[in-house]
């Protein structure tokens, strides 16, 4: 994972006429850190409109805001699910509570998580299961949470709060992870393995990367 400082160095060191960023991750990190760009779609406007701490990485002033806006505009080429996955990856996950000053889950990030959780239901990811909304949301949160925050979302705790077995939660978690992350192999019967399946998380990053490459914003391996 590229740090904000590394993204800054890439932007400043890139010769004129060449892509500013080495990867889609670097470009999106810059864009989300830099600006409060508002999307055309109502959902995206509501989720991305408030200013974020740590802005101004990479290019500065109006140049940086313009570059960030062009990067974020490419998300309109993605399906709504894939836009949500990008937001779950790059929006801040926590914020300072206005009442007590402690670290709390960010409301915008939670809204994105719940919509991805709803999409899991629409895609039949947990078909055949008795579904607890709180469990489903928590499992999607756990998947997208960074290392520090993931420690706050333990499978055993999720099960205890919902009053269901650890095994049930573990089984549902494996299905959520398979849908989002995919797998290298799948069981083909009689001890045989077949090619795995690509997860929606990887599909989202591939599609935004293709859009950014086509726009000349990031380089390719051939560059």
URNOR-V537364 format. One record per run of one state. SS is the DSSP state (A for helix, B for strand, O for the rest). FROM is the first residue (numbers start at 1). TO is the last residue. Records with the same first field share a line. If there is no record, write none. Layout:
SS = FROM-TO, FROM-TO
//
This chain:
O = 1-3, 14-20, 22-23, 35-41, 49-60, 78-79, 91-93, 97-102, 106-106, 123-132, 145-146, 151-154, 163-165, 183-184, 190-191, 196-197, 199-199, 215-217, 219-223
A = 4-13, 24-34, 42-48, 61-77, 80-90, 107-122, 133-144, 147-150, 155-162, 166-181, 200-214
B = 21-21, 94-96, 103-105, 182-182, 185-189, 192-195, 198-198, 218-218
//
